[in-house]
Amino acid sequence: MKRTLILTALICYFEGALVAQTTTPPVGFNTVTCLPNSDTYCSVPFAQTWDFQGLISGTPSVVGEQATIAPQGTVAWTTDQFAGLYFVRILTGAKAGMYFQILNNAAGTLTIDLAGGNLTGVATGDGFAVSKFWTLGTLFPPATQTTIVASTSTLPAGRRTQVLLPDLFGTGINLAPTRIFFIHAGVWKEAVTGFPTASNVIISPDSYFIVRHNNVNITAATTFTASGIVELNPVAIPLATHSAAQQDNPVTTARPVPVKLQDLKLVNETGGIYQVGGAFLGSAGTLPAQRRDQLFVFDNTSASVNRAPSKIYFYVTSTSNWREATTGFPVADDVEIAPSSAILIRKYQTGTGATMVWTHSY
């Protein structure tokens, strides 16, 4: 019943358009306005088409940081047709929601990069899908681009729109973006020595990117339209922690509709401790010294470069509700995170530095 209601809401959602399918996931779109002289924080709450969907056969074979899985039934994949730019999403079972990049494939097996994760509990019959990552080239095709204003040269003065990727692997807080890209002469390029082509740079499905219109020649807003299939399956997002300090995680809800803080399923409401179903450490009170994990949001409606978070939220375990870090600490359970937007989760030090996994579903 819950899934039916969510799907109905998706189909009727006024900021986008969704079409129900009977044999495949629904498809849809939504839009974000990218203001001039501004950074716009965006994400893609849709997947590209599923190139394969099936059930896992047997127990995955694990060697170091790689694992090999096979589907039930007979398939005839071309060798390495999914290598590099594709990922596996586990749809059901103990690891439902997790995704893993495909390193290579044979005619009937997929070898994936565990990237510090594991497949503990994955068993015969668990569902999975194969999908292509969004890349700069597929998300913003240069030949038909209206969101990104093309640069007139590779020199800083000639650059127009730039796309920045956040630091996904750095340690600490207030991490600066690590990579910058722009379109020149019909090709995506990275702003490093030699300006290498960058069309195949992957946009992580659980993180965001920044569209920077910071050039006097960009005087009008553009529109970013995200479209694709709606993943009604669980989505799992790893949240890094540090043993002795706070750690920032640039993430997204990965959902194409507004989601209330109380519906994010970040917190295990039986207490502020880490348990299954809770990846967010609750705070003992509203005082700064009592706060633990915090959630930051960004307001794209006002023009700003090097945008700071507009709101900060935390969860108070003694009152079992979300609060905003402002005068009076108002209850924020019903505050909504917009689709195609960005959030930053600042994890409190854990003592162990263990990665937590935030899993949520409709």
N, C-alpha and C positions, 0 to 999 in steps of 0.2 A: 504493500500500500504506500509506504513512504517513497519508494522509487517511482511509483506511478505519479504521485503528487509532484515530485521534483521534476519529472519529465514534462508534466503538464505545465509547470511553471516555466521550464526552459522554452517550451514551444511558444508560450504567450509572452515571454519577456520582451518588454517594449524597447530596449536598447539594441536588440539584435533580432535576428530571424532564424528560427530553427524548424527543420522539417523532420518529422518522425519517420523512421524506417522500421520495417518489420524484421529484416534479417541482418541488418548492420546497425552500428551505433548511429544516433541522430547526428545531423550536421548543423552547423550554425556559424554565426559571425557576431562580432561586436566591434566598436570603434573607439579610438582614443584621439583626442585633439592634441596636436603637437604645436605649442605656441612658439612664435618667433622670440629670439633672445631668451631662450629658456631650455632647460633640461626637462624632458618628459620621460618618466619612468614607466616602462611598458613590459608586458609579458604576454605569452601566447597560451590561453587556456584551452587550446584545442590540439589534437594530434593530427598528423597527416593520415591518410588512409592506412588501414591495417593491411599489410602485404600478405600476412598469413595469420590465421587464428586457429589454435588447436589445443590439444591436451598433451602434457608431458608423459613420456614413456620411461618407466624405470627411475632409478635414482641418479641424479646428475653426477658425473665424474669430475672431481676437483683435484687440480694439481697447482699448488701455490695460489696465485691470484687469478687463475683461469679455471673455468668450469665448462663442461660440454654437456649439452642437453639434446634430447631427441624427441620428436613428436610421435604420437601414436599414429598408426596408419602408414600409408605409403606416400612419400613426397619425392619430387625430382627437382630439387633446387640446383641451379647452376653453381659450380664452385665459386665461392666468394662473392656471390651476387649481393649479399648483405654485409659485406666486410666494411668496417670503418664508419659508415654514415647511417647505420641502422642500430636499433636497440630492441631488446626483449623487454616487454612489460609483463610481469607476473600478474595474472588476473584474479586468481583464487588461491586459497591455501595459506600456509604459514607465512609466506612472503608476499602476500597480495599487495599490489601497489608499487613494489620495488621495480626499478628498471636497471638494465645492464647493457653497456655497449657491446655490440657484436664485433669480435676481432676477426673472425673468419668463419666460413661454413663449408661443409662438404655437401654431398648430394642429399644427405638426410640427417645432418647434425649441425648444431650451432655452437661455436666456442665463444664464450663471453668473458668480459673483463669484470672481475668482482670488485675491483677498485676499493679494497678495504672492507667490503661487505662479505656476506656469506649466504649460502643456500640452505642453512639448517632448517629442517622441517619440510623442504620441498619434496613432493612425492608424486608417484604415478597418479595421473588424473587431474593434477593441478592445471588450470587453464593459463595460457599465455598468448601473447600476440607479438608480431614483429611489425615495427613501424620505422619509417625514416625520420631521423632527426630533422628539425627545422635548421636551416643554415641561412647565412646572410643572403646567399643567392636564391634560395627558394622562398624566403620570407619577403625579400625585397629584390625582385628581379630587375636588374638595371634597365633593361629595354622597355619596361612598362611602368617604371617607378614614378609615383606621385607623392609618396611620403618623404623620400630622401631627395634633397636638392643636390644635384651633381656638382662636384668641384671642378673648377676651371684649370687647376694644376695640382701637383702633389705638394707644393710648398704650402706652409701654414696659411699664408695670406690668400692662397687660391682655394682653400678648402671651404666648403659650404656646410651641409649637414654632416655630422659625424655620429657614429654609433659607438658607444662605450660599453664594455663588458665589465661587470664588477669582479672583484677579487674573490674567487671561490676557494682558494687554497691557502691564503695568507693567515697568519696568526695574529689575533688581537682584535681591536675595535677601530672604528673610523677608518677603514681600509679604503684607499683610493682605487678607482677603476684601473685595471691592469692592461687592457688592450683597447685600441682606438682604430676605427675603420671609416672609410669614406669611398664614394664612387667617383672614379675619374676615367674618362674616355670609355665609358660603358663597362667598366670592370671594377669589382670590389678590390680595394687595396688596404693593407694594414699600414698604420703610421709608424713604421720602424725603418731602419736602414734598408735601402733597396726597394721599399714599398712592394712587398710580395703580394701576389693575388690572394684573395681571401674569400672567394665565393663559397668554399666548403667549410668555412669556420662554423662550428656547431653552436647553436643557441640551446643552452641546457633547458630541458622541459620543466625543471623545478626552480628556475631562477628568472631574473629579469634582465633587461638591457635598458640603456638610456639613449634616447634620440636627442641629440644636441643641435639645436638651431642657434648657433652663436656666431653669426656673421651679419654685418650691417646690410648685406645684399638680400638677406631673407627677411622679408617684411610682412609676409602673410603666414597664417597657420596652415599646417598640412594635417592630413588625417591618416592615422595608422589603422588599418582594418585587419583584424585577426579572424581567421576562418579555418574550419576543419571539422573533424568529428569530435563529438562530446564523449569523453571517457566517463561512463557511468560506473565503472569499476573503481575500487579503492585506489588512492594515490598515496604513495609513501615518499617522504622527503627526509633525507638524513640531515641532522642538525649537529654540527661539530661543536665540541666543547674543549675547554682548556683546563688543565689540572690546577693552575694557580692564578688564573686571570679570566676576565670576561672574553667572550668570543662572538663576533658578529657572523650572521648567516644571511646572505641576500637571497630571499626566496619569494615565492608567490603561492597563492592558494590553488592555482591550476584549475580553477572552476570558472565557467563562463557566465555565472550569475553572481549577484552580491551575496556575500556570506557574512552572517553576524559573528562577532567574536565568540559568543557562547556556542556557536555551531561549528567552530573550527576543529573541535575535538583535540585541542592541544593539551588540555588539562585532565588529569584523572581526578575527578571530584571527590574521591574518598579521602583525599588528603594531598598535601603538596609534595608528595614523594614520587620518584620515578617508578612507575609500574606500567604494565601493558596497557596501552591506550592513553598514556600520558607522557608527553615529551617536553612539557613546559613546567619548570619549577615554580610553584606558587610562592607568594610573599607572605611573611608573617604579619605585615601591616603596611600602612601607607608611607611611613617615614623612609627617606632614602636609604638609611642603613638597614631597613627591614626588607627592602625589595630584592628580588632574585631575578628571574628571567623577565625580559621586557620585550614588547613588540612595538616597532616603529612603523608609521605609515607616512606616505609622501603625497602632498597635494599638488596635482598637476594643473589646477585651475588658475593659478597665478604664475606669472613669468618669473623664473629664477634660474640662474646658472650656478652649478655646484650646490644644488638644492639640499637643504637640511631637512630632516624629518619634520613633519608638521604636527604630529601627535605621538604621544608615547602612552602605552597601556601596560598594565601588569595585573596579575590575578592574585587576589587576597584570599588565602585559604580559610581564615577565621570567619569570613562573611560569605564565602563561596560565590564571589562575583568578580567581574572585570572592573577595573577602575582606571580612569584617565589621570595621568600625572600632571594635574593642574590644580588651581585653587579649589578646595573643597573635595577633591578626588571623587568626582561624580561617577556613579555606576555606569558602566559602558557595555553591558552585556549585549545590547541591541545595536551597537555601532556596527556598520556594515563595511566590509572590505570590497571595493569595487572590482568587477572583472577586468582582466587585462592590466591590472595595476601591480605594484610592487610592495612588498613588506620586508622588513629586516628584523630578524629575531636575534636578540642579544642574550646569549646563554651565560648564566652565572657560572663561576668556576665550580668544577665537580669534584676535584680531588683526584680523579682518575683520568680525566681527559677522554672519557668514552664518548663515542658518537651515539646520540639518541636518534630514534626514528619516529617521525610524526606521520601517522597514518590516518587518513580521513576519507569518508565516503558520503554519498548522499543519504 
